[in-house]
Amino acid sequence: MSNDESDLAQAFRLLSALHENITHTTRAIEKFERQRRLGSPAGPQEQLLRRELAEAHGHINRIYERFPETRR
């Protein structure tokens, strides 16, 4: 396997892990949303999860830029 093939395989594995993380984080955010009153601000834990979610999406976008063939 060439270095390029190895890098691409690693990118696919990382994307898979990031997508799993996004699913888990999104579910946790949804749980917080259901527990708080409508219109009330997000608490610190929910805010942290939202930052983590944005960061994961940023990582995915950078992988797509570096490895366009990983786009679905």
TORMARTOR-12313 format. One record per residue (C-alpha): residue number from 1; residue in three letters; x, y, z. Coordinates in steps of 0.1 Angstrom, whole numbers, plus 5000, padded with zeros to 4 digits. Example, Ala and Ser with C-alpha at 12.3 -4.5 7.8 and 13.67 -1.06 7.14 Angstrom:
2
+--------+-------+------+------+------+
| lumlum | dovex |   xx |   yy |   zz |
+--------+-------+------+------+------+
|      1 |   Ala | 5123 | 4955 | 5078 |
|      2 |   Ser | 5137 | 4989 | 5071 |
+--------+-------+------+------+------+
***
This chain:
72
+--------+-------+------+------+------+
| lumlum | dovex |   xx |   yy |   zz |
+--------+-------+------+------+------+
|      1 |   Met | 5000 | 5000 | 5000 |
|      2 |   Ser | 5014 | 5034 | 4990 |
|      3 |   Asn | 5016 | 5063 | 5013 |
|      4 |   Asp | 4988 | 5080 | 4995 |
|      5 |   Glu | 4966 | 5049 | 4998 |
|      6 |   Ser | 4975 | 5046 | 5035 |
|      7 |   Asp | 4967 | 5083 | 5041 |
|      8 |   Leu | 4934 | 5079 | 5023 |
|      9 |   Ala | 4925 | 5048 | 5044 |
|     10 |   Gln | 4934 | 5066 | 5075 |
|     11 |   Ala | 4912 | 5096 | 5064 |
|     12 |   Phe | 4882 | 5072 | 5059 |
|     13 |   Arg | 4887 | 5057 | 5094 |
|     14 |   Leu | 4889 | 5092 | 5110 |
|     15 |   Leu | 4858 | 5103 | 5091 |
|     16 |   Ser | 4840 | 5072 | 5104 |
|     17 |   Ala | 4850 | 5080 | 5140 |
|     18 |   Leu | 4841 | 5117 | 5136 |
|     19 |   His | 4806 | 5108 | 5122 |
|     20 |   Glu | 4800 | 5085 | 5152 |
|     21 |   Asn | 4811 | 5113 | 5175 |
|     22 |   Ile | 4788 | 5137 | 5158 |
|     23 |   Thr | 4759 | 5113 | 5162 |
|     24 |   His | 4766 | 5108 | 5199 |
|     25 |   Thr | 4771 | 5145 | 5206 |
|     26 |   Thr | 4740 | 5155 | 5187 |
|     27 |   Arg | 4719 | 5130 | 5207 |
|     28 |   Ala | 4733 | 5145 | 5239 |
|     29 |   Ile | 4725 | 5180 | 5228 |
|     30 |   Glu | 4690 | 5169 | 5219 |
|     31 |   Lys | 4686 | 5155 | 5254 |
|     32 |   Phe | 4696 | 5188 | 5270 |
|     33 |   Glu | 4672 | 5206 | 5247 |
|     34 |   Arg | 4643 | 5184 | 5258 |
|     35 |   Gln | 4652 | 5190 | 5295 |
|     36 |   Arg | 4653 | 5228 | 5294 |
|     37 |   Arg | 4624 | 5252 | 5292 |
|     38 |   Leu | 4616 | 5267 | 5258 |
|     39 |   Gly | 4634 | 5299 | 5253 |
|     40 |   Ser | 4659 | 5294 | 5282 |
|     41 |   Pro | 4696 | 5296 | 5274 |
|     42 |   Ala | 4717 | 5265 | 5270 |
|     43 |   Gly | 4737 | 5256 | 5301 |
|     44 |   Pro | 4775 | 5252 | 5302 |
|     45 |   Gln | 4775 | 5214 | 5294 |
|     46 |   Glu | 4753 | 5220 | 5263 |
|     47 |   Gln | 4774 | 5249 | 5252 |
|     48 |   Leu | 4805 | 5227 | 5255 |
|     49 |   Leu | 4788 | 5199 | 5234 |
|     50 |   Arg | 4779 | 5225 | 5208 |
|     51 |   Arg | 4815 | 5236 | 5205 |
|     52 |   Glu | 4827 | 5200 | 5202 |
|     53 |   Leu | 4801 | 5194 | 5175 |
|     54 |   Ala | 4813 | 5225 | 5156 |
|     55 |   Glu | 4849 | 5213 | 5160 |
|     56 |   Ala | 4841 | 5178 | 5146 |
|     57 |   His | 4824 | 5194 | 5116 |
|     58 |   Gly | 4855 | 5215 | 5111 |
|     59 |   His | 4877 | 5184 | 5111 |
|     60 |   Ile | 4855 | 5167 | 5086 |
|     61 |   Asn | 4856 | 5197 | 5063 |
|     62 |   Arg | 4894 | 5198 | 5064 |
|     63 |   Ile | 4895 | 5161 | 5056 |
|     64 |   Tyr | 4872 | 5167 | 5026 |
|     65 |   Glu | 4895 | 5195 | 5014 |
|     66 |   Arg | 4926 | 5174 | 5017 |
|     67 |   Phe | 4910 | 5142 | 5004 |
|     68 |   Pro | 4881 | 5151 | 4981 |
|     69 |   Glu | 4876 | 5114 | 4972 |
|     70 |   Thr | 4863 | 5109 | 5008 |
|     71 |   Arg | 4831 | 5129 | 5001 |
|     72 |   Arg | 4800 | 5107 | 5001 |
+--------+-------+------+------+------+
***
